[in-house]
Amino acid sequence: MKPFVTIDNLTAGYDGDFTVSLNTALPGESIIGIIGPNGSGKTTLLRAISRVLPARTGFIAIGGKQLARMDAKTLARTVSVVSQDVAAEMITVRDFVLLGRMPHFAPMQFFESPRDYEIASRYMKLTGVDVHADKLLSAMSGGERQLAYIARALAQETPLLLLDEPTSHLDITHQVRLLDLIRRLKRELKLTIVMTIHDLNLASEYCDMLVLMKHGRVHAEGTPEEVLTYQTVEAVYDTVVIVKENPLSKKPYVFAVSGDSIQDTEISKHASVSVRRRGHVTAPSDHSKKYHRRKK
């Protein structure tokens, strides 16, 4: 599949602090999950793609156009972002979603046009927040607000949608509903969606491609089946896991293994001392590999 987002020799980050340094290519009309431990650079990468953090070296191109060369209006018509730190303002849902239309205002346009209202209404209905159109954003639940944030981003009508931890602080019901919606948006609107996500099993279930980061670099990338092997997960997350196939979706499912379970089961006889003690896993031992093969 032809790349839609190209990241070429990128270095980006904060002065005197953490930086990401990587190369990757993300396909269009796909859901790409950025995964990795805390502090691995997931949100930093997302901020670089949205140009909140400028590239120090290298470049990012979207649809063949370099991000650094876009003016502010072109950028806002190309990339929309749903971040974790959106304030719950004293503003109605309708007015909040209408903010997404500002990049499309004509010169000297100061108010929303009938078309802007029509587009905002369409995306409120698509995300299911139309029933709360006159409700204050601050009065909505976390799950409802997340849908309103997505509706505002959709109102920008950009080909690229960035989501920073969209399922954080949501229960499993709202997580599944939200990710089902994201998959529907990709299919119906032909969007490219890049999201950071901590839950490996949700990432496996919903993403077409995964980019696994460690220490600001890409450790592995590809389909969930290619990335979520027990060897790779153990090496990056520094913990013991078992990876099985989801019986319905056939996607990889990662099971965490507690320290007590390691001590109480057969793996304690075969795993290396570093694995049993946890905290020093750099690569699975030969004994660990044999254990996983027997358990398949």
WOKA-V379397 format. One line per field, one symbol per residue. ss: DSSP state (A for helix, B for strand, O for the rest). psi: psi as a letter, one per 40 degrees, with the letter a starting at -180 (. if undefined). burial: 1 if it has 16 or more other C-alpha atoms within 10 Angstrom, else 0. A space follows every 10 residues. Layout:
# WOKA-V379397
ss: ???
psi: ???
burial: ???
This chain:
# WOKA-V379397
ss: OOBBBBBBBB BBBOOOOOBB BBBBBBBOOO BBBBBBOOOO OAAAAAAAAO OOOOOOBBBB BBOOBBAAAO OAAAAAOOBB BBOOOOOOOO OBAAAAAAAA AAAAOOOOOO OOOAAAAAAA AAAAAAAOOA AAOOOBAAAO OAAAAAAAAA AAAAAOOOOB BBBBOOOOOO OAAAAAAAAA AAAAAAAAAO OBBBBBOOOA AAAAAAOOBB BBBBOOBBBB BBOAAAAOOA AAAAAAAOOO BBBBBOOOOO OBBBBBOOAA AAAAOOAAAA OOAAAAAOOO OOOOOAAAAA AAAAAO
psi: hhhdhhhhfh hiaiheaiii hihihhiifi hhhhiiihee edddddddde edhihdiaih hhfehhddeh iddddeedhi hhidfhigig iiddddddde edeeiihehe iiiddddddd ddddddeeed eedeihdeei iddddddddd ddddedfieh hhhhfdeiei iddddddddd ddddddddef ihhhiihdhd dddddeidih hhihfeihdi iaiddddgid ddddddefih ihhihhddee iihhhihidd dddeiddddd iiddddeief hdiiiddddd dddde.
burial: 0011111111 1110000011 1100111111 1111110001 1111111111 1001100011 1100001000 0000111111 1110000000 0111111111 1111000000 0000011011 1111011111 0110111000 0111111111 1111111111 1111111000 0001100110 1110110000 1111111101 1111111111 1111111111 1011001111 1111111111 1111000000 1111000000 0100001101 1100110000 1111100100 100000
